[in-house]
Amino acid sequence: MEDYPRTLLEFEERFATEEACREYVAGIRWPEGFECPTCGGSETWTTRRGLYHCTHCGHQTSVLAGTIFQDTKKPLRLWFRAIWHLTSQKYGANALGLQRILGLGSYRTAWTWLHKLRVAMVRPGRERLSGLVEADETYLGGAKPGKRGRGASGKVLVLIMVEVKGSKMGRVRLKRVQDGSADSLHPAIKESVAPGTTLSTDDWNGYCGVEKLGYVREIVRQGTAVGENLLPRANRVAALLKRWLLGTYQGRVEASHLDYYLDEFTFRFNRRTSRSRGKLFYRVVQQAVAVGPVLGSEIRRGRP
C-alpha cells in the first residue's frame, strides 16, 4: 500500500524526526518486515548504533545500507526535504535554490544530491515502451544546427521515443546517442522499446534493419503540405525538453551529465497527469531505496 504525505504541513509533521524518516525507509525497504540481506532471516534486534542485527547469521546492517542514502553524513531529514522540494517544483529545482532552502554550506553538495536523486528517478527494470512508438532524434546544445548522422561540435544527439495513444502521448524514453547511425540507434531502441512494437520513423537510414530486432517499422515520408510535421509527438517532446532545460537550468548542462537531466525530464513527463506531489515524493524515495548506492565521485565524473 502506497503511503505518503499529501501536503507540506503533513510532510513536516510526519517527518519531524530522524527516527520517523528511517522508519519510513524501513517500511518501503521491508514492507513485510525485516529481511536480512545476507541470509534472508527475519528475526532481528537493534544495536545501540541503530543497526539491525540478524539473530540467524549475525550480520549487521543499516536501513540505509544499499540505498542512495548509504554513508551520508547529513541527516535523512535533509534528504527528505530535498526530495520534497524537487518533486513539488513543477519544472524542477536547481542546485543553488536547493542549497539556499536546505542551508547547505556547499553548492557542490546540493549539486551532487540533485544528481543522485535524478538517478533515483529511473526505476530498475522499468517496462519498455510498447504498442505504437514514434522515434526521432534531436540535437541539444551548441550554437549552430547539427548535421544529421555526423554530429556537430558542442552538440549532443538525443533519441526520443514516445508512445502513441490515439491523438495523445503515452510514456517517453530519452537516450543520448553518439550519432545517428544504426550502430548507435539500434542499441538505444532495444533498451527502451519492447520487441513486437511498431516503430514510426522517418526514412533516415539509421533505422534500417530494426525489423531484424523484432520491430515493425512504419516509415512516415514527407508529403506535399508545407511545414508538415512527420512525427508530431516526438517533435513536441523535443520542444518541451529544450524549453525545460533552458527555463530551469538556463541550458547549462554538460554532455557528461546530460543523462541525469534526461532521467528527470522522463520522470516528470511520464507522471505529468499526477495530481499528488506526495505520490511523486513517495516514488523517488521508493526508487532511492531500490537503485543502490551512488558515489559522489561517480556523479561528478559523469557518464562517458
Contacts in CASP RR format, 6 or more apart in sequence:
PFRMAT RR
TARGET T0000
AUTHOR 0000-0000-0000
METHOD contacts of the structure
MODEL  1
MEDYPRTLLEFEERFATEEACREYVAGIRWPEGFECPTCGGSETWTTRRG
LYHCTHCGHQTSVLAGTIFQDTKKPLRLWFRAIWHLTSQKYGANALGLQR
ILGLGSYRTAWTWLHKLRVAMVRPGRERLSGLVEADETYLGGAKPGKRGR
GASGKVLVLIMVEVKGSKMGRVRLKRVQDGSADSLHPAIKESVAPGTTLS
TDDWNGYCGVEKLGYVREIVRQGTAVGENLLPRANRVAALLKRWLLGTYQ
GRVEASHLDYYLDEFTFRFNRRTSRSRGKLFYRVVQQAVAVGPVLGSEIR
RGRP
2 279 0 8 1.000
2 282 0 8 1.000
3 282 0 8 1.000
4 276 0 8 1.000
4 278 0 8 1.000
4 279 0 8 1.000
4 281 0 8 1.000
4 282 0 8 1.000
5 11 0 8 1.000
5 14 0 8 1.000
5 15 0 8 1.000
5 278 0 8 1.000
5 281 0 8 1.000
6 276 0 8 1.000
6 278 0 8 1.000
8 84 0 8 1.000
8 88 0 8 1.000
11 80 0 8 1.000
11 84 0 8 1.000
11 278 0 8 1.000
11 281 0 8 1.000
14 20 0 8 1.000
14 24 0 8 1.000
15 21 0 8 1.000
15 24 0 8 1.000
15 77 0 8 1.000
15 80 0 8 1.000
16 77 0 8 1.000
17 77 0 8 1.000
18 75 0 8 1.000
18 76 0 8 1.000
18 77 0 8 1.000
21 75 0 8 1.000
21 76 0 8 1.000
21 77 0 8 1.000
21 79 0 8 1.000
21 80 0 8 1.000
22 63 0 8 1.000
22 64 0 8 1.000
22 76 0 8 1.000
24 80 0 8 1.000
24 285 0 8 1.000
25 63 0 8 1.000
25 64 0 8 1.000
25 67 0 8 1.000
25 69 0 8 1.000
25 76 0 8 1.000
25 285 0 8 1.000
25 289 0 8 1.000
26 34 0 8 1.000
26 63 0 8 1.000
27 33 0 8 1.000
28 285 0 8 1.000
28 286 0 8 1.000
28 289 0 8 1.000
29 63 0 8 1.000
29 67 0 8 1.000
29 289 0 8 1.000
33 42 0 8 1.000
34 41 0 8 1.000
34 42 0 8 1.000
34 44 0 8 1.000
34 52 0 8 1.000
35 41 0 8 1.000
35 42 0 8 1.000
36 42 0 8 1.000
36 44 0 8 1.000
36 52 0 8 1.000
36 54 0 8 1.000
36 56 0 8 1.000
36 57 0 8 1.000
36 59 0 8 1.000
36 61 0 8 1.000
37 59 0 8 1.000
37 61 0 8 1.000
37 65 0 8 1.000
38 54 0 8 1.000
38 57 0 8 1.000
38 59 0 8 1.000
39 54 0 8 1.000
39 56 0 8 1.000
39 57 0 8 1.000
39 59 0 8 1.000
40 54 0 8 1.000
40 56 0 8 1.000
41 54 0 8 1.000
41 56 0 8 1.000
41 57 0 8 1.000
43 54 0 8 1.000
43 55 0 8 1.000
43 56 0 8 1.000
44 52 0 8 1.000
44 53 0 8 1.000
44 54 0 8 1.000
44 55 0 8 1.000
45 52 0 8 1.000
45 53 0 8 1.000
45 55 0 8 1.000
46 52 0 8 1.000
46 53 0 8 1.000
47 53 0 8 1.000
47 60 0 8 1.000
50 62 0 8 1.000
51 60 0 8 1.000
51 61 0 8 1.000
51 62 0 8 1.000
52 60 0 8 1.000
52 61 0 8 1.000
52 62 0 8 1.000
52 63 0 8 1.000
53 59 0 8 1.000
53 60 0 8 1.000
54 60 0 8 1.000
54 61 0 8 1.000
62 70 0 8 1.000
64 70 0 8 1.000
64 72 0 8 1.000
64 76 0 8 1.000
66 292 0 8 1.000
66 293 0 8 1.000
67 288 0 8 1.000
67 289 0 8 1.000
67 291 0 8 1.000
67 292 0 8 1.000
67 293 0 8 1.000
68 116 0 8 1.000
68 117 0 8 1.000
68 119 0 8 1.000
68 120 0 8 1.000
68 288 0 8 1.000
68 289 0 8 1.000
68 291 0 8 1.000
68 292 0 8 1.000
68 293 0 8 1.000
68 294 0 8 1.000
69 76 0 8 1.000
69 79 0 8 1.000
69 288 0 8 1.000
70 292 0 8 1.000
70 293 0 8 1.000
71 293 0 8 1.000
72 79 0 8 1.000
74 109 0 8 1.000
78 102 0 8 1.000
78 104 0 8 1.000
79 113 0 8 1.000
80 285 0 8 1.000
81 101 0 8 1.000
81 102 0 8 1.000
82 98 0 8 1.000
82 102 0 8 1.000
82 113 0 8 1.000
82 114 0 8 1.000
82 117 0 8 1.000
83 117 0 8 1.000
83 281 0 8 1.000
83 284 0 8 1.000
83 285 0 8 1.000
83 288 0 8 1.000
84 277 0 8 1.000
84 278 0 8 1.000
84 281 0 8 1.000
85 93 0 8 1.000
85 98 0 8 1.000
85 101 0 8 1.000
85 102 0 8 1.000
86 92 0 8 1.000
86 93 0 8 1.000
86 98 0 8 1.000
86 114 0 8 1.000
86 117 0 8 1.000
86 284 0 8 1.000
87 277 0 8 1.000
87 278 0 8 1.000
87 280 0 8 1.000
87 281 0 8 1.000
87 284 0 8 1.000
88 277 0 8 1.000
88 280 0 8 1.000
88 281 0 8 1.000
91 244 0 8 1.000
91 247 0 8 1.000
91 248 0 8 1.000
92 248 0 8 1.000
92 264 0 8 1.000
92 268 0 8 1.000
93 114 0 8 1.000
93 248 0 8 1.000
94 114 0 8 1.000
94 248 0 8 1.000
94 249 0 8 1.000
95 107 0 8 1.000
95 110 0 8 1.000
95 111 0 8 1.000
95 114 0 8 1.000
96 107 0 8 1.000
96 110 0 8 1.000
97 110 0 8 1.000
98 104 0 8 1.000
98 110 0 8 1.000
98 113 0 8 1.000
98 114 0 8 1.000
99 105 0 8 1.000
99 106 0 8 1.000
99 107 0 8 1.000
99 109 0 8 1.000
99 110 0 8 1.000
102 110 0 8 1.000
104 110 0 8 1.000
108 300 0 8 1.000
112 296 0 8 1.000
112 299 0 8 1.000
112 300 0 8 1.000
115 257 0 8 1.000
115 260 0 8 1.000
115 299 0 8 1.000
116 288 0 8 1.000
116 294 0 8 1.000
116 296 0 8 1.000
116 299 0 8 1.000
117 284 0 8 1.000
117 288 0 8 1.000
118 260 0 8 1.000
118 261 0 8 1.000
118 263 0 8 1.000
118 264 0 8 1.000
118 267 0 8 1.000
119 260 0 8 1.000
119 263 0 8 1.000
119 291 0 8 1.000
119 294 0 8 1.000
119 299 0 8 1.000
120 284 0 8 1.000
120 287 0 8 1.000
120 288 0 8 1.000
120 291 0 8 1.000
121 263 0 8 1.000
121 264 0 8 1.000
121 266 0 8 1.000
121 267 0 8 1.000
121 284 0 8 1.000
121 287 0 8 1.000
122 263 0 8 1.000
122 266 0 8 1.000
122 267 0 8 1.000
122 287 0 8 1.000
122 291 0 8 1.000
123 287 0 8 1.000
123 290 0 8 1.000
124 287 0 8 1.000
124 290 0 8 1.000
124 291 0 8 1.000
127 194 0 8 1.000
128 173 0 8 1.000
128 191 0 8 1.000
128 192 0 8 1.000
128 193 0 8 1.000
128 194 0 8 1.000
128 197 0 8 1.000
129 161 0 8 1.000
129 162 0 8 1.000
129 163 0 8 1.000
129 171 0 8 1.000
129 172 0 8 1.000
129 173 0 8 1.000
129 192 0 8 1.000
129 193 0 8 1.000
129 194 0 8 1.000
129 197 0 8 1.000
130 163 0 8 1.000
130 193 0 8 1.000
130 194 0 8 1.000
130 196 0 8 1.000
130 197 0 8 1.000
131 163 0 8 1.000
131 164 0 8 1.000
131 194 0 8 1.000
131 196 0 8 1.000
131 197 0 8 1.000
131 198 0 8 1.000
132 163 0 8 1.000
132 164 0 8 1.000
132 197 0 8 1.000
132 198 0 8 1.000
132 200 0 8 1.000
132 218 0 8 1.000
133 161 0 8 1.000
133 162 0 8 1.000
133 163 0 8 1.000
133 164 0 8 1.000
133 193 0 8 1.000
133 197 0 8 1.000
133 198 0 8 1.000
133 199 0 8 1.000
133 200 0 8 1.000
134 160 0 8 1.000
134 161 0 8 1.000
134 162 0 8 1.000
134 164 0 8 1.000
134 200 0 8 1.000
134 201 0 8 1.000
134 231 0 8 1.000
134 232 0 8 1.000
134 233 0 8 1.000
134 234 0 8 1.000
135 159 0 8 1.000
135 160 0 8 1.000
135 161 0 8 1.000
135 185 0 8 1.000
135 189 0 8 1.000
135 193 0 8 1.000
135 199 0 8 1.000
135 200 0 8 1.000
135 201 0 8 1.000
135 207 0 8 1.000
135 231 0 8 1.000
135 234 0 8 1.000
136 159 0 8 1.000
136 160 0 8 1.000
136 201 0 8 1.000
136 202 0 8 1.000
136 231 0 8 1.000
136 234 0 8 1.000
136 235 0 8 1.000
136 238 0 8 1.000
137 148 0 8 1.000
137 157 0 8 1.000
137 158 0 8 1.000
137 159 0 8 1.000
137 160 0 8 1.000
137 177 0 8 1.000
137 180 0 8 1.000
137 185 0 8 1.000
137 204 0 8 1.000
138 157 0 8 1.000
138 158 0 8 1.000
138 160 0 8 1.000
138 238 0 8 1.000
138 241 0 8 1.000
138 242 0 8 1.000
139 145 0 8 1.000
139 146 0 8 1.000
139 151 0 8 1.000
139 152 0 8 1.000
139 155 0 8 1.000
139 156 0 8 1.000
139 157 0 8 1.000
139 158 0 8 1.000
140 155 0 8 1.000
140 156 0 8 1.000
140 157 0 8 1.000
140 158 0 8 1.000
140 241 0 8 1.000
140 242 0 8 1.000
140 245 0 8 1.000
140 253 0 8 1.000
140 258 0 8 1.000
141 154 0 8 1.000
141 155 0 8 1.000
141 156 0 8 1.000
141 251 0 8 1.000
142 152 0 8 1.000
142 153 0 8 1.000
142 154 0 8 1.000
142 155 0 8 1.000
144 152 0 8 1.000
144 153 0 8 1.000
145 152 0 8 1.000
146 152 0 8 1.000
146 155 0 8 1.000
148 180 0 8 1.000
148 204 0 8 1.000
149 157 0 8 1.000
149 179 0 8 1.000
149 180 0 8 1.000
149 181 0 8 1.000
149 206 0 8 1.000
150 179 0 8 1.000
151 157 0 8 1.000
151 179 0 8 1.000
151 180 0 8 1.000
154 255 0 8 1.000
156 176 0 8 1.000
156 255 0 8 1.000
156 258 0 8 1.000
157 176 0 8 1.000
157 177 0 8 1.000
157 178 0 8 1.000
157 179 0 8 1.000
157 180 0 8 1.000
157 184 0 8 1.000
158 174 0 8 1.000
158 175 0 8 1.000
158 176 0 8 1.000
158 177 0 8 1.000
158 238 0 8 1.000
158 241 0 8 1.000
158 258 0 8 1.000
158 262 0 8 1.000
159 174 0 8 1.000
159 175 0 8 1.000
159 176 0 8 1.000
159 177 0 8 1.000
159 185 0 8 1.000
159 188 0 8 1.000
159 189 0 8 1.000
160 172 0 8 1.000
160 173 0 8 1.000
160 174 0 8 1.000
160 234 0 8 1.000
160 237 0 8 1.000
160 238 0 8 1.000
160 241 0 8 1.000
161 172 0 8 1.000
161 173 0 8 1.000
161 174 0 8 1.000
161 175 0 8 1.000
161 189 0 8 1.000
161 192 0 8 1.000
161 193 0 8 1.000
161 234 0 8 1.000
162 169 0 8 1.000
162 170 0 8 1.000
162 171 0 8 1.000
162 172 0 8 1.000
162 173 0 8 1.000
162 233 0 8 1.000
162 234 0 8 1.000
162 237 0 8 1.000
163 169 0 8 1.000
163 170 0 8 1.000
163 171 0 8 1.000
163 172 0 8 1.000
164 170 0 8 1.000
164 200 0 8 1.000
164 233 0 8 1.000
169 233 0 8 1.000
169 236 0 8 1.000
169 237 0 8 1.000
170 270 0 8 1.000
171 270 0 8 1.000
172 237 0 8 1.000
172 266 0 8 1.000
172 269 0 8 1.000
172 270 0 8 1.000
173 192 0 8 1.000
173 193 0 8 1.000
173 266 0 8 1.000
174 237 0 8 1.000
174 241 0 8 1.000
174 262 0 8 1.000
174 265 0 8 1.000
174 266 0 8 1.000
175 188 0 8 1.000
175 191 0 8 1.000
175 192 0 8 1.000
175 262 0 8 1.000
176 255 0 8 1.000
176 258 0 8 1.000
176 259 0 8 1.000
176 262 0 8 1.000
177 184 0 8 1.000
177 185 0 8 1.000
177 188 0 8 1.000
178 184 0 8 1.000
180 204 0 8 1.000
180 206 0 8 1.000
181 206 0 8 1.000
182 205 0 8 1.000
182 206 0 8 1.000
182 207 0 8 1.000
182 208 0 8 1.000
182 209 0 8 1.000
185 206 0 8 1.000
185 207 0 8 1.000
186 209 0 8 1.000
186 210 0 8 1.000
186 213 0 8 1.000
189 199 0 8 1.000
189 210 0 8 1.000
189 213 0 8 1.000
189 215 0 8 1.000
190 213 0 8 1.000
193 199 0 8 1.000
193 215 0 8 1.000
195 213 0 8 1.000
195 214 0 8 1.000
195 215 0 8 1.000
196 214 0 8 1.000
196 215 0 8 1.000
196 216 0 8 1.000
197 215 0 8 1.000
197 216 0 8 1.000
198 215 0 8 1.000
198 216 0 8 1.000
198 217 0 8 1.000
198 218 0 8 1.000
199 207 0 8 1.000
199 210 0 8 1.000
199 215 0 8 1.000
199 216 0 8 1.000
199 217 0 8 1.000
199 218 0 8 1.000
200 218 0 8 1.000
200 220 0 8 1.000
200 231 0 8 1.000
201 207 0 8 1.000
201 217 0 8 1.000
201 218 0 8 1.000
201 219 0 8 1.000
201 220 0 8 1.000
201 231 0 8 1.000
202 219 0 8 1.000
202 220 0 8 1.000
202 221 0 8 1.000
202 222 0 8 1.000
202 230 0 8 1.000
202 231 0 8 1.000
203 219 0 8 1.000
203 221 0 8 1.000
207 217 0 8 1.000
209 217 0 8 1.000
210 217 0 8 1.000
211 217 0 8 1.000
220 230 0 8 1.000
220 231 0 8 1.000
221 230 0 8 1.000
222 228 0 8 1.000
222 230 0 8 1.000
229 235 0 8 1.000
237 269 0 8 1.000
240 269 0 8 1.000
241 262 0 8 1.000
241 265 0 8 1.000
244 265 0 8 1.000
245 251 0 8 1.000
245 253 0 8 1.000
245 261 0 8 1.000
245 265 0 8 1.000
249 261 0 8 1.000
253 261 0 8 1.000
256 301 0 8 1.000
256 302 0 8 1.000
256 303 0 8 1.000
256 304 0 8 1.000
257 302 0 8 1.000
257 303 0 8 1.000
259 302 0 8 1.000
259 303 0 8 1.000
260 299 0 8 1.000
267 283 0 8 1.000
271 280 0 8 1.000
271 283 0 8 1.000
274 280 0 8 1.000
END
